[in-house]
Amino acid sequence: MTRPSALLLDLDRTLIDLQSFTDYEAALEDVRAMVGAWPGVEVPDTDWDRATLACMSVLHVFLDDPRWGAVSDAIAVHERAAIPRSELMPTIEDIREVLIEIPTAVITLLPADVAIAVLDYHDLEIGREIDFVVGRDPRIKPKPEADGVFEACRLLGVDARDAVMVGDSTWDAQAALAAGAAFVGVPADGFDERILGEISTAETMERALAEVGLRD
């Protein structure tokens, strides 16, 4: 493909691994204590563990419910607690200059304040490497819906069809493709090509960026 006008990045297990250190089991118990049972929701399969998938799914269920903020905050307590244990993903140090060269937004299922805190912890600066963060927000349907991609492109002043998204999950892929953006997968523990079919995958961020013309 031609060089994109903007780079859209998932955060967790694409830039930084926060997920592996977040106690989503405890978060799930906190949510259950707060709201009890909730109906199921159809979401794409992915390689997250049961608790992580349940926590991300419940945010879809309560999107139009006044309790959404309390549910999100309960989960965020555990996400924020994991920041000191989080790890920068391989090769990110080597591609910081690329993030500075091209308009870049992070689109994440984390709350924006948690995302900014973990980016700051690893010296990825808003306004330098990252221009904007689109985090979980009840006004924006979360991935795998395309709303976050469209919002990021609006903030960057580009058409989604001229952007490329890099992410580690099927949810990232579906959001990007639904918006008309290109997608490249970066596996954390092995990207599931059985789910993504013909979607291109890359072993590292370096290869991902090379695939879309941002690296030699």
ZAMARGU-4260 file (C-alpha; in steps of 0.2 Angstrom, whole numbers, plus 5000, padded with zeros to 4 digits):
<rodrens>
0) 5000/5000/5000 | 5005/5018/4998 | 5012/5027/5013 | 4998/5031/5025 | 4993/5048/5031
5) 4991/5042/5049 | 4996/5028/5061 | 4983/5021/5073 | 4989/5010/5087 | 4981/4999/5099
10) 4989/5001/5116 | 4989/4985/5126 | 5000/4971/5120 | 5004/4982/5104 | 5014/4996/5112
15) 5014/4991/5131 | 5009/4975/5139 | 4997/4981/5153 | 4984/4967/5151 | 4996/4953/5157
20) 4998/4962/5174 | 4980/4967/5177 | 4970/4957/5189 | 4954/4956/5178 | 4948/4941/5189
25) 4947/4953/5203 | 4939/4967/5192 | 4926/4955/5187 | 4922/4951/5204 | 4920/4969/5209
30) 4908/4972/5194 | 4898/4957/5199 | 4896/4963/5217 | 4891/4980/5210 | 4878/4975/5197
35) 4875/4957/5199 | 4872/4947/5183 | 4871/4954/5166 | 4865/4948/5149 | 4877/4940/5136
40) 4883/4950/5122 | 4890/4944/5105 | 4908/4949/5103 | 4922/4942/5092 | 4933/4928/5098
45) 4951/4933/5102 | 4965/4926/5112 | 4962/4935/5129 | 4958/4925/5144 | 4941/4923/5151
50) 4941/4937/5164 | 4949/4950/5152 | 4936/4946/5138 | 4922/4947/5151 | 4927/4964/5158
55) 4929/4971/5140 | 4912/4963/5135 | 4903/4970/5150 | 4907/4987/5145 | 4897/4984/5129
60) 4882/4978/5139 | 4881/4993/5150 | 4885/5006/5136 | 4868/5014/5137 | 4866/5011/5156
65) 4869/5024/5169 | 4879/5012/5178 | 4892/5012/5164 | 4904/5024/5173 | 4904/5015/5189
70) 4907/4998/5180 | 4922/5006/5170 | 4929/5014/5186 | 4929/4997/5195 | 4939/4989/5181
75) 4950/5004/5180 | 4956/5003/5198 | 4964/4986/5193 | 4971/4993/5176 | 4979/5008/5185
80) 4987/4997/5198 | 4996/4987/5185 | 5005/5001/5177 | 5021/4999/5188 | 5022/4981/5182
85) 5018/4984/5164 | 5031/4981/5151 | 5036/4990/5135 | 5033/4979/5120 | 5048/4973/5109
90) 5055/4985/5096 | 5045/5001/5102 | 5062/5010/5107 | 5067/5007/5089 | 5052/5015/5081
95) 5049/5031/5092 | 5056/5042/5078 | 5042/5035/5066 | 5029/5039/5079 | 5036/5057/5079
100) 5036/5058/5060 | 5018/5053/5056 | 5002/5059/5064 | 4998/5045/5077 | 4984/5041/5088
105) 4981/5027/5101 | 4964/5019/5101 | 4962/5008/5117 | 4949/4999/5127 | 4957/5007/5143
110) 4951/5024/5150 | 4960/5038/5142 | 4967/5043/5159 | 4974/5026/5162 | 4981/5025/5144
115) 4990/5042/5146 | 4997/5037/5163 | 5004/5020/5156 | 5011/5029/5141 | 5019/5042/5152
120) 5026/5029/5163 | 5035/5022/5148 | 5040/5039/5141 | 5029/5039/5126 | 5023/5057/5126
125) 5007/5065/5121 | 5011/5078/5109 | 5027/5070/5104 | 5026/5051/5099 | 5007/5051/5102
130) 4996/5065/5096 | 4979/5059/5103 | 4972/5045/5114 | 4954/5039/5111 | 4950/5029/5126
135) 4934/5020/5132 | 4920/5032/5133 | 4901/5029/5134 | 4899/5041/5119 | 4910/5031/5108
140) 4906/5013/5104 | 4922/5003/5109 | 4931/4991/5098 | 4927/4980/5088 | 4915/4994/5083
145) 4923/5007/5071 | 4918/5022/5081 | 4935/5024/5089 | 4944/5023/5073 | 4933/5037/5065
150) 4935/5048/5081 | 4954/5046/5080 | 4955/5050/5061 | 4944/5065/5065 | 4956/5072/5078
155) 4970/5069/5066 | 4962/5077/5051 | 4963/5062/5040 | 4951/5050/5031 | 4950/5033/5039
160) 4954/5025/5021 | 4971/5034/5022 | 4976/5027/5039 | 4983/5011/5045 | 4980/5003/5061
165) 4992/4991/5070 | 4985/4980/5084 | 4986/4963/5092 | 4968/4957/5092 | 4953/4952/5081
170) 4944/4967/5090 | 4957/4979/5083 | 4956/4971/5066 | 4937/4972/5065 | 4937/4990/5070
175) 4950/4995/5057 | 4942/4986/5043 | 4924/4992/5047 | 4931/5010/5046 | 4939/5007/5030
180) 4957/5008/5037 | 4971/4996/5033 | 4976/4984/5047 | 4992/4975/5051 | 4993/4963/5066
185) 5007/4962/5078 | 5006/4946/5088 | 5009/4946/5107 | 5007/4927/5110 | 5004/4922/5092
190) 4991/4931/5081 | 4976/4920/5077 | 4976/4919/5058 | 4962/4907/5059 | 4951/4921/5064
195) 4957/4934/5053 | 4958/4924/5037 | 4967/4934/5024 | 4972/4949/5035 | 4991/4952/5034
200) 5001/4949/5050 | 5018/4954/5056 | 5030/4946/5069 | 5035/4963/5076 | 5031/4981/5076
205) 5046/4984/5064 | 5039/4972/5051 | 5022/4980/5053 | 5028/4997/5049 | 5039/4991/5035
210) 5023/4982/5028 | 5014/4999/5026 | 5029/5009/5020 | 5034/5017/5036 | 5051/5007/5038
215) 5064/5001/5025
</rodrens>
